[in-house]
């Protein structure tokens, strides 16, 4: 769910080593790969610096949005499970 938001709104790309692709938050490998990609882009001249918007996108996409989605999905399913057992 967060992939389209990451690419369309924040323009995030996985430019780091291919070993870190698809790792998500597993030991921060995915985030380190994104950061390494930023540094590679700066070295190649494709990007001038890592901006606050880059960091905001990384934090929102990798940590905040997954937590919000998890809490909203589990709380609604817990409420519906609770209403079934309360009869």
C-alpha angles and dihedrals in degrees: 000000000000096000098080091046091051094051102034102038104026098026092226119172134183099239096151128094112317089237090075097053115118096008096119111188094336100139089331089284093136093049092047088050091053091048091048088051090053090053091048090052091051091049091049092049094243091116131029100208145340104269133207088251089058091053092043091052092048094050095044096045098041103037118006102043095045090050092049092047092048094049094046093048096045095044092052092047091046090051092050091047090049092052091052094052095044094073 
